[in-house]
């Protein structure tokens, strides 16, 4: 009897669920919305409320529950009736050898018999043989059965009771996701042992070393049809036995099957190459499926390294979550995996990724009715010097990439930029957009005003990150700060342009850590690197007092080397560095708040952090206007548009962490900003009036705003979540507050090093080429943004990499790394070169216009050369 699938019969379970993936292993219930893993059989257990392996569906109708129970019982009875036929089928191979009839009929009978056995029946008989011979599953060493049928097992390490038998319990120990929670307290050796056992279990037989004459047959031939090739991958998702590889898949010719039959014995299964987890880094030797040659971990990593360097993949790609998942799945798949063709990657697989991305974008869109969204225009310069704008859409659920353009000409024309922004708002839907964020330049401000005039229910906002970067840029031009930065840059340039000295520092003094610390923007990177030098003050002094430095024949005796050694040993230099860092630290805290690595949105805190930064700078300089005055003038010049922006002040007002503090400043601009936001973001006039009338309840903490739980969570909950929880008595005001508090204040979303495909945009002239590049860019950026979001949620940013991306450093820290022309004439690679010559500080200055990633930098007139500090001030603050 043919299986139902071959006769075109559709399983009745599909009437009550929808497949969520191509392999139909995840099915969504139509009644409760739960996504059940394990295929249609597990969904029917869910609907039939069968205990042991899946949770019940409480919302399914009673007739559906009864019908699924009957279907499951009928399936079990049919399966039991088929068991007696298995014994007669097992004799078909020997019957074929004694029969000299028609060859084609014999081959078909042979293939049918072997394919039936390959569907798990042989593994069942092997399991019964093991149990009858006294075999005890190794999982029972780590758990205790809680019932007679041994369906519930208690873990010896975390005491969790796992339902589903010993196999499910071993998934718990092996930390295999999908069906059971992992055991976090099991020892590492137990985890590795059980994981290896689970691989053997899935393979269906014990793993044996292959015979020499059979090794070559374990490779599958590559299909010329990409569609068939992908289908083969889907069918053989887990490592399969040799008989299925050769006959079950039908991939060998008749002659190959004849040679196989002549051996009069089933071949031994080749040993599957298991995946080695990062926690287990032993140099294990494992056998390949084509020969008895042993393969070490070193050979595997060397092969991966060759691929990285051959294709030109950045080494930090090894930290990608997708790369690590790929290696793990290949290891779990085992032998016989066929790499998809390049046509498949650029064709169907690419379109599958686009479909996957758009599926979770639908989840983002579903939240816009409540929170709204922000359009981010992220402007940056690529390696070819072209100005690019990446358009992203941000909401509390996440950020996604919409499109990008070559904006080299657009950034000089406010009307052209306005048209792009207006078209994007139309595509997203004006009713969903709360604000459009661009850089804080004259062209962007003009385009933003045009957009606000046409679109009456949204705001244009300047990027707080860009405005703060302009603040740091002008602070770095103050004479006192500039002198300190230039001396520090001479130190890093001298060390990083001498390989032996850099290696000596990292190996013996800084434990492999670098002095350079790239940040999200160029000038922020300068001050974080200055802080890094301060942190390594003792290490740098030790470096220039070490024997390696003293005994060097060229570097220590050169004029530049003596100058750098003198600066590192100078107490006055380090006092100046410390004083600069103290003065700039409040502004750096604003940068960190905007680029927060957590899930907190930055707009509700931006105004408060800016006010706090100004007061902190004033306090650091002992309220001396001569000292803090230059810093304040720079801040006011670039932050003025932010201090008076309605969204910023309204977010400050509606943030309960600020509003109920005793030092809350209810300036007139704050009240005015709240009124403007209510009018602009609430189109209905009656709701506007109601929302304005509800403000006294919020300010006086009446009704739900004044409950104990509301008071206790003012600083604990996210402001938007606090309003959703406690603003239920003022629904009209709640709606406006949530739409204001649910946003970011920065347009920086993509990192410059992500621009892989934008560099080839100009090379694609055909319509198909442009479409392909557009799709690649769309998938690339969205996968990057998705990974960034996942790492933030997992708090898995990890330690800084041991090696830095010097291409990125050349853009973010050029003055700290790039040598001047005189430096390049010196021999700085070892100790055998000529004597170094003197190099003045002025030679190290570079044209910042070409290097700066940001557009239209504005200077503060009349204040750049102001220097009011002396050595007495520094000594007092040290």
ROVO-562809 format. One line per 2 residues: number of its first residue (from 1); for each residue x, y, z of C-alpha. Coordinates in steps of 0.02 Angstrom, whole numbers. Layout:
REM residues N
NUM> X,Y,Z  ...
This chain:
REM residues 878
1> 0,0,0  74,169,-49
3> 93,302,81  -40,436,82
5> 78,569,17  111,470,-142
7> -75,451,-179  -108,639,-163
9> -201,621,4  -186,778,113
11> -169,749,299  -325,813,389
13> -215,906,512  -176,1037,380
15> -355,1098,392  -314,1169,563
17> -137,1237,544  -20,1332,428
19> 161,1280,392  289,1411,445
21> 439,1344,347  475,1252,185
23> 506,1084,270  340,1101,361
25> 423,1061,527  344,1211,612
27> 155,1228,605  49,1370,674
29> -116,1321,755  -267,1411,683
31> -354,1419,853  -226,1470,985
33> -90,1538,870  46,1429,948
35> 187,1374,832  216,1187,858
37> 384,1109,812  391,931,747
39> 278,931,594  95,891,565
41> 96,740,682  145,848,830
43> 11,977,783  -119,838,787
45> -59,788,960  -78,971,1009
47> -257,976,943  -301,805,1014
49> -233,858,1185  -117,707,1197
51> -1,725,1347  186,699,1351
53> 262,791,1202  168,953,1169
55> 55,1075,1261  -134,1065,1241
57> -237,1179,1130  -374,1247,1243
59> -461,1344,1105  -489,1206,976
61> -671,1148,956  -720,984,1037
63> -761,901,870  -586,945,805
65> -509,868,961  -608,706,939
67> -571,696,754  -383,716,782
69> -386,582,919  -470,462,799
71> -344,502,663  -197,471,780
73> -269,305,840  -303,251,661
75> -123,293,615  -56,188,760
77> -166,39,715  -115,48,531
79> 68,55,581  47,-100,693
81> -35,-196,551  115,-161,440
83> 243,-238,561  212,-421,509
85> 249,-374,330  422,-309,375
87> 493,-483,406  439,-546,235
89> 509,-388,154  680,-416,233
91> 703,-575,131  682,-486,-35
93> 870,-456,-53  917,-641,-38
95> 772,-688,-152  840,-570,-283
97> 1011,-655,-283  935,-827,-320
99> 817,-764,-454  882,-745,-633
101> 726,-665,-706  702,-497,-787
103> 840,-376,-733  736,-218,-732
105> 602,-295,-618  737,-356,-500
107> 815,-183,-487  648,-102,-450
109> 609,-231,-316  782,-207,-239
111> 764,-18,-234  590,-30,-157
113> 649,-148,-22  800,-43,26
115> 704,120,25  574,46,142
117> 709,-9,262  792,162,256
119> 640,248,331  686,210,510
121> 625,30,523  800,-42,533
123> 843,76,674  691,12,769
125> 746,-168,755  924,-117,804
127> 855,-31,958  756,-187,1010
129> 912,-294,986  1011,-176,1099
131> 878,-183,1234  864,-373,1225
133> 1053,-389,1245  1052,-288,1406
135> 1101,-119,1332  1062,29,1448
137> 1046,203,1373  1185,317,1441
139> 1055,450,1479  996,350,1632
141> 1163,387,1717  1108,568,1736
143> 922,555,1774  790,458,1873
145> 625,395,1801  472,468,1889
147> 340,345,1825  325,163,1772
149> 323,200,1585  481,306,1607
151> 402,450,1513  451,576,1647
153> 635,590,1696  707,699,1834
155> 876,780,1797  1013,746,1925
157> 1089,919,1900  948,1047,1889
159> 807,937,1961  694,980,1813
161> 567,844,1769  569,818,1580
163> 419,740,1494  441,634,1338
165> 557,494,1387  744,469,1387
167> 770,542,1213  690,707,1263
169> 791,704,1424  953,685,1325
171> 902,835,1220  889,928,1384
173> 1067,877,1434  1139,906,1259
175> 1058,1081,1254  974,1047,1087
177> 848,1188,1059  671,1171,996
179> 580,1046,1107  644,1061,1285
181> 733,1188,1395  923,1161,1405
183> 1011,1108,1565  1129,1247,1617
185> 1203,1156,1767  1259,994,1685
187> 1449,972,1679  1535,1005,1513
189> 1592,824,1492  1412,765,1515
191> 1353,891,1385  1484,833,1257
193> 1454,647,1290  1265,658,1272
195> 1278,769,1119  1387,638,1033
197> 1262,504,1083  1120,606,1007
199> 1214,616,842  1230,427,841
201> 1046,413,885  993,523,740
203> 1106,429,619  1013,269,665
205> 1167,157,688  1331,157,779
207> 1468,250,686  1597,135,607
209> 1757,172,512  1721,145,327
211> 1801,11,221  1931,68,95
213> 1839,2,-56  1674,82,-3
215> 1737,254,49  1725,330,-123
217> 1542,283,-141  1487,392,4
219> 1493,552,-100  1334,609,-184
221> 1340,673,-360  1301,857,-384
223> 1138,890,-474  1146,1007,-622
225> 973,1074,-582  977,1199,-438
227> 797,1159,-393  833,972,-381
229> 992,1009,-286  898,1107,-154
231> 765,972,-143  901,846,-106
233> 961,952,37  787,960,109
235> 761,772,100  926,728,182
237> 923,853,323  1011,736,444
239> 1155,615,411  1086,463,320
241> 1143,284,303  1245,219,155
243> 1101,119,84  991,274,77
245> 1131,374,-1  1154,246,-140
247> 980,179,-172  850,275,-73
249> 891,438,-162  907,356,-332
251> 1065,454,-374  1172,308,-439
253> 1161,226,-608  1112,46,-641
255> 1293,-8,-662  1338,63,-492
257> 1192,-30,-411  1250,-192,-496
259> 1424,-173,-424  1346,-142,-255
261> 1237,-299,-267  1388,-406,-312
263> 1464,-375,-141  1329,-486,-60
265> 1330,-379,95  1268,-210,150
267> 1408,-82,162  1465,-16,330
269> 1410,160,367  1548,289,359
271> 1581,382,519  1492,549,527
273> 1602,700,556  1528,777,713
275> 1523,963,747  1647,1017,880
277> 1576,1149,993  1683,1302,1035
279> 1692,1247,1216  1779,1085,1166
281> 1939,1136,1078  2035,971,1080
283> 2131,921,924  2023,769,892
285> 2056,659,742  1905,602,644
287> 1889,495,489  1821,558,326
289> 1697,462,222  1813,443,72
291> 1969,369,150  2049,320,314
293> 2149,482,321  2129,570,487
295> 2072,753,486  2124,864,630
297> 2042,1022,691  2193,1119,630
299> 2160,1064,451  1977,1114,464
301> 2017,1288,531  2154,1309,401
303> 2028,1270,264  1908,1400,333
305> 2050,1526,342  2097,1495,160
307> 1916,1528,109  1911,1692,207
309> 2072,1756,130  2036,1693,-46
311> 1866,1778,-57  1921,1931,41
313> 1800,1912,186  1840,2024,336
315> 1905,1920,481  1775,1992,601
317> 1645,1895,501  1695,1746,609
319> 1601,1832,751  1439,1830,650
321> 1297,1733,728  1250,1670,555
323> 1426,1603,521  1429,1510,687
325> 1256,1438,654  1310,1383,480
327> 1461,1288,547  1354,1205,680
329> 1221,1147,557  1349,1079,435
331> 1425,979,577  1254,912,626
333> 1212,868,446  1366,758,431
335> 1439,682,275  1372,699,100
337> 1322,882,107  1319,965,-65
339> 1351,1152,-70  1213,1244,-166
341> 1266,1318,-331  1302,1503,-355
343> 1145,1518,-462  1043,1453,-316
345> 1122,1577,-196  1086,1725,-308
347> 916,1659,-359  791,1563,-255
349> 889,1567,-91  907,1756,-103
351> 721,1774,-133  687,1658,14
353> 789,1773,126  690,1924,63
355> 528,1833,104  592,1789,278
357> 641,1970,311  473,2036,252
359> 385,1912,365  459,1986,524
361> 437,2161,453  251,2127,458
363> 269,2109,647  351,2281,652
365> 211,2358,550  79,2287,666
367> 149,2394,808  149,2559,713
369> -34,2593,750  13,2612,934
371> 192,2676,938  217,2748,764
373> 387,2740,681  537,2850,640
375> 619,2867,470  808,2878,484
377> 914,2956,346  1089,2893,387
379> 1216,2993,287  1394,2930,266
381> 1538,2926,142  1594,2765,58
383> 1771,2716,9  1752,2799,-161
385> 1713,2967,-82  1529,2962,-130
387> 1398,3024,-8  1271,2888,26
389> 1105,2895,119  1033,2737,194
391> 848,2752,236  794,2649,386
393> 632,2632,483  642,2620,672
395> 513,2570,803  523,2486,975
397> 514,2314,891  674,2348,792
399> 756,2437,647  747,2382,465
401> 832,2441,307  717,2514,174
403> 832,2575,35  989,2676,-3
405> 1037,2806,-133  1193,2890,-200
407> 1164,3064,-127  1321,3151,-189
409> 1215,3280,-280  1061,3270,-168
411> 1148,3335,-12  1181,3500,-100
413> 999,3526,-150  865,3541,-15
415> 722,3518,-140  792,3352,-205
417> 817,3288,-28  639,3341,17
419> 569,3242,-131  660,3084,-75
421> 598,3104,104  420,3143,48
423> 415,2989,-64  477,2881,80
425> 342,2950,197  212,2910,65
427> 277,2732,51  277,2703,240
429> 112,2794,269  102,2969,344
431> -15,2908,481  124,2792,544
433> 269,2916,543  306,3019,699
435> 472,3096,645  601,3099,505
437> 780,3112,570  923,3181,463
439> 1091,3260,497  1093,3434,572
441> 1153,3530,418  1082,3683,330
443> 1023,3581,179  939,3451,291
445> 856,3584,396  782,3666,240
447> 720,3499,174  645,3460,346
449> 548,3623,350  477,3587,177
451> 424,3415,237  339,3484,394
453> 245,3612,288  173,3475,178
455> 149,3339,309  56,3417,456
457> 58,3264,571  245,3227,586
459> 407,3312,635  578,3334,559
461> 713,3308,691  901,3338,686
463> 1008,3187,728  1067,3202,908
465> 1219,3093,871  1276,3206,729
467> 1246,3363,833  1348,3290,976
469> 1486,3239,855  1495,3421,797
471> 1510,3472,980  1658,3354,1003
473> 1737,3416,841  1735,3597,897
475> 1792,3552,1073  1942,3463,997
477> 1988,3627,910  2004,3723,1074
479> 2189,3760,1095  2210,3670,1260
481> 2119,3513,1201  2201,3515,1030
483> 2377,3518,1105  2337,3368,1215
485> 2263,3269,1070  2411,3305,954
487> 2538,3241,1081  2435,3085,1112
489> 2422,3054,925  2612,3063,909
491> 2625,2922,1036  2504,2805,948
493> 2575,2844,775  2750,2805,834
495> 2700,2639,913  2582,2578,776
497> 2705,2615,636  2841,2505,712
499> 2792,2323,707  2918,2261,834
501> 2870,2396,960  2683,2361,938
503> 2711,2175,964  2819,2208,1117
505> 2683,2318,1193  2540,2195,1160
507> 2636,2038,1212  2717,2100,1372
509> 2621,2251,1435  2439,2266,1376
511> 2394,2080,1371  2352,2088,1186
513> 2243,2243,1200  2254,2388,1076
515> 2270,2571,1119  2151,2623,981
517> 1966,2617,1024  1848,2650,877
519> 1677,2720,919  1523,2754,815
521> 1592,2924,756  1763,2995,717
523> 1785,3123,856  1705,3010,985
525> 1837,2882,934  1973,3010,969
527> 1918,3039,1148  1890,2854,1185
529> 2066,2821,1121  2130,2960,1233
531> 2043,2874,1379  2126,2710,1325
533> 2297,2793,1335  2254,2853,1510
535> 2202,2676,1559  2368,2608,1494
537> 2475,2745,1572  2575,2624,1680
539> 2595,2501,1535  2660,2636,1419
541> 2785,2695,1547  2841,2516,1573
543> 2860,2493,1384  2979,2641,1366
545> 3079,2585,1517  3096,2403,1461
547> 3255,2321,1401  3177,2292,1231
549> 3160,2480,1208  3325,2530,1287
551> 3426,2404,1185  3347,2453,1018
553> 3478,2524,900  3371,2648,804
555> 3204,2688,882  3264,2734,1058
557> 3404,2842,989  3299,2933,859
559> 3239,3110,891  3056,3057,875
561> 3083,2910,992  3162,3021,1125
563> 3018,3145,1111  2886,3009,1132
565> 2980,2933,1279  2990,3105,1359
567> 2802,3134,1339  2757,2964,1412
569> 2869,2995,1562  2804,3173,1592
571> 2685,3192,1739  2622,3359,1670
573> 2567,3276,1507  2461,3146,1598
575> 2383,3281,1707  2327,3374,1551
577> 2256,3213,1478  2159,3180,1638
579> 2091,3358,1641  2033,3351,1459
581> 1947,3185,1490  1856,3253,1642
583> 1795,3403,1541  1734,3299,1394
585> 1662,3151,1491  1486,3227,1513
587> 1471,3246,1324  1536,3069,1298
589> 1400,3007,1415  1271,3083,1297
591> 1354,2988,1152  1343,2825,1250
593> 1161,2857,1295  1114,2886,1113
595> 1210,2732,1055  1151,2629,1202
597> 1187,2443,1180  1028,2395,1273
599> 846,2403,1226  814,2576,1300
601> 755,2708,1176  854,2869,1180
603> 726,3007,1143  646,3009,1318
605> 818,3037,1397  903,3152,1271
607> 847,3321,1342  885,3271,1522
609> 1059,3205,1477  1102,3364,1383
611> 1051,3476,1528  1146,3364,1649
613> 1302,3371,1537  1305,3561,1541
615> 1286,3567,1729  1422,3434,1753
617> 1545,3533,1647  1507,3688,1748
619> 1536,3593,1911  1700,3515,1849
621> 1769,3690,1815  1715,3754,1987
623> 1583,3870,1914  1721,3975,1834
625> 1642,4051,1678  1815,4079,1600
627> 1842,3890,1602  1673,3815,1563
629> 1618,3957,1449  1702,3891,1289
631> 1624,3720,1315  1451,3793,1346
633> 1459,3903,1191  1504,3754,1082
635> 1362,3650,1158  1232,3788,1141
637> 1281,3821,961  1252,3641,903
639> 1118,3586,1027  1008,3740,1017
641> 892,3659,889  877,3507,1003
643> 845,3604,1163  696,3691,1084
645> 628,3547,979  448,3502,1030
647> 479,3314,1027  632,3325,1140
649> 550,3435,1272  386,3337,1264
651> 480,3173,1289  567,3253,1438
653> 397,3305,1508  312,3135,1483
655> 459,3034,1552  405,2992,1731
657> 587,2968,1782  611,3156,1755
659> 437,3232,1781  418,3178,1963
661> 593,3226,2017  609,3379,2131
663> 731,3463,2011  615,3449,1860
665> 623,3611,1760  452,3657,1689
667> 516,3795,1576  398,3885,1460
669> 478,3798,1311  434,3629,1390
671> 250,3673,1409  246,3749,1236
673> 326,3592,1162  197,3478,1245
675> 53,3580,1174  129,3580,999
677> 156,3391,1002  -24,3356,1054
679> -89,3467,914  26,3393,781
681> 20,3209,829  -167,3200,867
683> -268,3244,712  -439,3234,799
685> -485,3400,882  -596,3325,1019
687> -457,3205,1070  -334,3350,1077
689> -444,3445,1199  -471,3289,1305
691> -285,3252,1309  -244,3431,1364
693> -375,3418,1503  -295,3256,1566
695> -121,3333,1591  -159,3392,1772
697> -198,3213,1822  -25,3161,1761
699> 70,3306,1839  -20,3283,2006
701> -3,3093,2002  -190,3064,2020
703> -291,2907,1983  -183,2766,1913
705> -31,2880,1904  -23,2887,2094
707> -36,2703,2139  105,2621,2235
709> 156,2514,2088  156,2665,1971
711> 266,2762,2091  383,2615,2116
713> 410,2587,1929  438,2766,1873
715> 624,2737,1849  619,2548,1825
717> 503,2531,1675  534,2599,1502
719> 436,2765,1493  324,2706,1351
721> 288,2542,1441  252,2640,1602
723> 121,2743,1510  42,2589,1432
725> 30,2510,1604  -27,2657,1710
727> -104,2781,1588  -265,2685,1566
729> -369,2819,1652  -312,2950,1524
731> -322,2858,1359  -310,3010,1246
733> -156,3077,1334  -86,2900,1343
735> -95,2882,1154  5,3042,1125
737> 132,3002,1261  167,2826,1196
739> 193,2891,1018  318,3020,1083
741> 415,2907,1201  436,2758,1083
743> 575,2827,974  759,2856,952
745> 845,3023,925  986,2963,812
747> 989,2926,626  1145,2819,640
749> 1087,2642,607  1210,2558,488
751> 1397,2551,516  1516,2606,377
753> 1599,2434,370  1432,2358,318
755> 1435,2444,147  1479,2290,46
757> 1359,2306,-99  1344,2495,-111
759> 1519,2501,-184  1462,2407,-340
761> 1304,2508,-371  1390,2616,-500
763> 1454,2464,-594  1281,2390,-628
765> 1212,2465,-788  1081,2337,-838
767> 909,2333,-760  934,2155,-700
769> 1103,2199,-625  1030,2345,-528
771> 886,2236,-466  1006,2100,-408
773> 1117,2225,-318  966,2306,-237
775> 908,2137,-171  1082,2095,-106
777> 1094,2262,-18  921,2241,58
779> 960,2068,128  1136,2115,184
781> 1086,2267,285  933,2187,363
783> 1029,2032,416  1160,2145,494
785> 1027,2246,586  942,2085,642
787> 1106,2016,710  1142,2180,800
789> 971,2173,882  993,1990,933
791> 1164,2025,1009  1093,2169,1109
793> 952,2061,1176  1073,1922,1220
795> 1200,2047,1289  1324,1954,1180
797> 1432,2097,1118  1580,2007,1197
799> 1757,2070,1223  1842,2176,1089
801> 1924,2073,952  2111,2044,970
803> 2144,2121,799  2068,2281,735
805> 1995,2322,566  2128,2443,506
807> 2026,2496,354  1892,2558,475
809> 2023,2637,588  2094,2735,442
811> 1924,2818,426  1883,2843,611
813> 2057,2875,682  2167,2938,539
815> 2267,3060,647  2305,2923,774
817> 2368,2796,647  2420,2874,482
819> 2598,2939,469  2646,3102,388
821> 2761,3110,236  2916,3129,344
823> 2865,2981,450  2845,2873,296
825> 3024,2912,243  3088,2838,405
827> 3118,2652,426  2998,2596,561
829> 2983,2410,536  3130,2351,640
831> 3291,2394,725  3404,2385,572
833> 3344,2545,487  3425,2717,486
835> 3409,2844,625  3240,2928,642
837> 3232,3113,607  3139,3249,698
839> 2958,3271,652  2861,3427,701
841> 2683,3422,761  2627,3530,615
843> 2673,3394,491  2547,3278,570
845> 2396,3389,532  2282,3329,392
847> 2139,3404,296  1984,3358,397
849> 1863,3405,259  1903,3251,154
851> 1913,3132,302  1757,3184,396
853> 1610,3067,371  1488,3205,415
855> 1428,3347,305  1438,3535,328
857> 1532,3546,491  1505,3714,576
859> 1636,3802,681  1608,3919,826
861> 1671,4090,775  1784,4182,893
863> 1809,4045,1022  1923,3915,942
865> 2088,3984,1008  2030,4023,1183
867> 2142,3942,1313  2118,3989,1495
869> 2206,3845,1582  2374,3845,1669
871> 2480,3718,1761  2413,3771,1931
873> 2236,3722,1879  2297,3554,1819
875> 2392,3514,1976  2242,3556,2084
877> 2130,3437,1986  2250,3292,1974
